[in-house]
Amino acid sequence: MHLRVQAAELWDALRVDAPASATVASVKSAALERFFPSHVNGDEFVAKLRGFEILNEGDSLESSGVRDGSTILLARRRRRPVK
């Protein structure tokens, strides 16, 4: 399955190849490692598909409604103040 994972605050996207049986959490953590090499807490980010949060990230991509060519958006759970 070919996916696009996009980080909202970075305005950057990655191409991810993953089996349909992979969990949303595994794809999210792999993408966060590539976006933020200095390590961030994965709990700070939510995964969204078609504008809606994927509530159970332990489910497989297929059972979460992800299809070939879908875009998963990673956004911070809470807004950060602008300095």
GROMACS elastic network, one bead per residue, 0.5 to 0.9 nm:
[ bonds ]
;  ai    aj funct       b0    kb
    1    16     6  0.81836   500
    1    17     6  0.56358   500
    1    18     6  0.53787   500
    1    19     6  0.55697   500
    1    20     6  0.61737   500
    1    67     6  0.74507   500
    1    68     6  0.51277   500
    1    69     6  0.74917   500
    2    15     6  0.70744   500
    2    16     6  0.58923   500
    2    18     6  0.66330   500
    2    19     6  0.85733   500
    2    67     6  0.83952   500
    2    68     6  0.53802   500
    2    69     6  0.54802   500
    2    70     6  0.77233   500
    3    14     6  0.82406   500
    3    15     6  0.58494   500
    3    16     6  0.50629   500
    3    17     6  0.62094   500
    3    18     6  0.75959   500
    3    66     6  0.84751   500
    3    67     6  0.79966   500
    3    68     6  0.62925   500
    3    69     6  0.50277   500
    3    70     6  0.53688   500
    3    71     6  0.59922   500
    3    72     6  0.75119   500
    4    13     6  0.64972   500
    4    14     6  0.56175   500
    4    16     6  0.59541   500
    4    17     6  0.87051   500
    4    69     6  0.68105   500
    4    70     6  0.62681   500
    4    72     6  0.62468   500
    4    73     6  0.84334   500
    5    12     6  0.85793   500
    5    13     6  0.55139   500
    5    14     6  0.52550   500
    5    15     6  0.65010   500
    5    16     6  0.69535   500
    5    27     6  0.85022   500
    5    28     6  0.80878   500
    5    31     6  0.69770   500
    5    70     6  0.84986   500
    5    71     6  0.56153   500
    5    73     6  0.58857   500
    5    74     6  0.72313   500
    6    10     6  0.82511   500
    6    11     6  0.71514   500
    6    12     6  0.57730   500
    6    14     6  0.63714   500
    6    15     6  0.89156   500
    6    31     6  0.85659   500
    6    71     6  0.70450   500
    6    72     6  0.62409   500
    6    74     6  0.60206   500
    6    75     6  0.86694   500
    7    10     6  0.54815   500
    7    11     6  0.60232   500
    7    12     6  0.57735   500
    7    13     6  0.63680   500
    7    14     6  0.87183   500
    7    31     6  0.86952   500
    7    32     6  0.83806   500
    7    35     6  0.75369   500
    7    72     6  0.87233   500
    7    73     6  0.60092   500
    7    75     6  0.63325   500
    8    11     6  0.54503   500
    8    12     6  0.73939   500
    8    13     6  0.88619   500
    8    73     6  0.66086   500
    8    74     6  0.60693   500
    8    75     6  0.54027   500
    8    76     6  0.81157   500
    9    12     6  0.81527   500
    9    74     6  0.85998   500
    9    75     6  0.70734   500
    9    76     6  0.81042   500
   10    13     6  0.84632   500
   10    35     6  0.82189   500
   12    35     6  0.83037   500
   13    35     6  0.87786   500
   13    73     6  0.89442   500
   14    31     6  0.74667   500
   14    34     6  0.86527   500
   14    35     6  0.86360   500
   16    27     6  0.79363   500
   16    31     6  0.81463   500
   18    21     6  0.81407   500
   18    22     6  0.64714   500
   18    27     6  0.76459   500
   18    61     6  0.88185   500
   19    22     6  0.54908   500
   19    61     6  0.80985   500
   19    62     6  0.89244   500
   20    23     6  0.81580   500
   20    60     6  0.66269   500
   20    61     6  0.53899   500
   20    62     6  0.52149   500
   20    63     6  0.85261   500
   20    66     6  0.83078   500
   20    67     6  0.84046   500
   20    68     6  0.88389   500
   21    59     6  0.85701   500
   21    60     6  0.50699   500
   21    61     6  0.62353   500
   21    62     6  0.66277   500
   21    63     6  0.85113   500
   22    25     6  0.84115   500
   22    26     6  0.68063   500
   22    27     6  0.73364   500
   22    59     6  0.81775   500
   22    60     6  0.52584   500
   22    61     6  0.59964   500
   22    62     6  0.83325   500
   23    26     6  0.53369   500
   23    27     6  0.66257   500
   23    28     6  0.86806   500
   23    57     6  0.66243   500
   23    58     6  0.55700   500
   23    59     6  0.53956   500
   23    61     6  0.56509   500
   23    62     6  0.87634   500
   23    64     6  0.89379   500
   24    27     6  0.52746   500
   24    28     6  0.60642   500
   24    29     6  0.86379   500
   24    47     6  0.79551   500
   24    54     6  0.82786   500
   24    56     6  0.82147   500
   24    58     6  0.62566   500
   24    59     6  0.63863   500
   24    60     6  0.60466   500
   24    61     6  0.56325   500
   24    64     6  0.79002   500
   25    29     6  0.60537   500
   25    30     6  0.85234   500
   25    42     6  0.87885   500
   25    47     6  0.85519   500
   25    56     6  0.87265   500
   25    58     6  0.59631   500
   25    59     6  0.81171   500
   25    60     6  0.87596   500
   26    29     6  0.52338   500
   26    30     6  0.61384   500
   26    31     6  0.85635   500
   26    57     6  0.84801   500
   26    58     6  0.84229   500
   27    30     6  0.52156   500
   27    31     6  0.61430   500
   27    32     6  0.85999   500
   27    61     6  0.88531   500
   28    31     6  0.52105   500
   28    32     6  0.61203   500
   28    33     6  0.86709   500
   28    42     6  0.77777   500
   28    45     6  0.87924   500
   28    46     6  0.87063   500
   28    47     6  0.71365   500
   28    57     6  0.87000   500
   28    72     6  0.86406   500
   28    74     6  0.76324   500
   29    32     6  0.50611   500
   29    33     6  0.62104   500
   29    34     6  0.87855   500
   29    42     6  0.64655   500
   30    33     6  0.52441   500
   30    34     6  0.65947   500
   30    35     6  0.88471   500
   31    34     6  0.51832   500
   31    35     6  0.61276   500
   31    36     6  0.84506   500
   31    74     6  0.89288   500
   32    36     6  0.56692   500
   32    37     6  0.78064   500
   32    39     6  0.77853   500
   32    40     6  0.74088   500
   32    41     6  0.88289   500
   32    42     6  0.72993   500
   32    74     6  0.84998   500
   33    36     6  0.53569   500
   33    37     6  0.53409   500
   33    38     6  0.79660   500
   33    39     6  0.63992   500
   33    40     6  0.79102   500
   34    37     6  0.58059   500
   36    39     6  0.56768   500
   36    40     6  0.65656   500
   37    40     6  0.81266   500
   39    42     6  0.88510   500
   40    43     6  0.87191   500
   40    44     6  0.78851   500
   41    44     6  0.57293   500
   41    45     6  0.78013   500
   42    45     6  0.56228   500
   42    46     6  0.81699   500
   43    46     6  0.73904   500
   43    76     6  0.88624   500
   43    77     6  0.79535   500
   44    75     6  0.83983   500
   44    76     6  0.56491   500
   44    77     6  0.54260   500
   44    78     6  0.75143   500
   45    74     6  0.61279   500
   45    75     6  0.53493   500
   45    77     6  0.50762   500
   45    78     6  0.83120   500
   46    53     6  0.65934   500
   46    54     6  0.75115   500
   46    55     6  0.85344   500
   46    73     6  0.80435   500
   46    74     6  0.56684   500
   46    75     6  0.55174   500
   46    76     6  0.61923   500
   46    77     6  0.56997   500
   47    52     6  0.83465   500
   47    53     6  0.57777   500
   47    54     6  0.57408   500
   47    55     6  0.82840   500
   47    57     6  0.79492   500
   47    72     6  0.63164   500
   47    73     6  0.56628   500
   47    75     6  0.67310   500
   47    76     6  0.89976   500
   48    51     6  0.57216   500
   48    52     6  0.51256   500
   48    54     6  0.55308   500
   48    55     6  0.88324   500
   48    71     6  0.85324   500
   48    72     6  0.56258   500
   48    73     6  0.50157   500
   48    74     6  0.64138   500
   48    75     6  0.77142   500
   49    52     6  0.54050   500
   49    53     6  0.63949   500
   49    54     6  0.66403   500
   49    64     6  0.88087   500
   49    65     6  0.81760   500
   49    66     6  0.74619   500
   49    70     6  0.78597   500
   49    71     6  0.67095   500
   49    72     6  0.52440   500
   49    73     6  0.65467   500
   50    53     6  0.84638   500
   50    70     6  0.85678   500
   50    71     6  0.77582   500
   50    72     6  0.78596   500
   50    73     6  0.84939   500
   51    73     6  0.81598   500
   52    55     6  0.87707   500
   53    56     6  0.89758   500
   54    57     6  0.62992   500
   54    64     6  0.71524   500
   55    58     6  0.89192   500
   56    59     6  0.59126   500
   56    64     6  0.80941   500
   57    60     6  0.78015   500
   57    61     6  0.87699   500
   57    64     6  0.82710   500
   59    62     6  0.81958   500
   59    63     6  0.63591   500
   59    64     6  0.63188   500
   60    63     6  0.53484   500
   60    64     6  0.62015   500
   60    65     6  0.88921   500
   60    66     6  0.87745   500
   61    64     6  0.51329   500
   61    65     6  0.65693   500
   61    66     6  0.52730   500
   61    67     6  0.77884   500
   62    65     6  0.54531   500
   62    66     6  0.54387   500
   62    67     6  0.67668   500
   63    66     6  0.74307   500
   66    69     6  0.83807   500
   66    70     6  0.60304   500
   66    71     6  0.82300   500
   66    72     6  0.82933   500
   67    70     6  0.54541   500
   67    71     6  0.89282   500
   75    78     6  0.85872   500
   76    79     6  0.65422   500
   76    80     6  0.81778   500
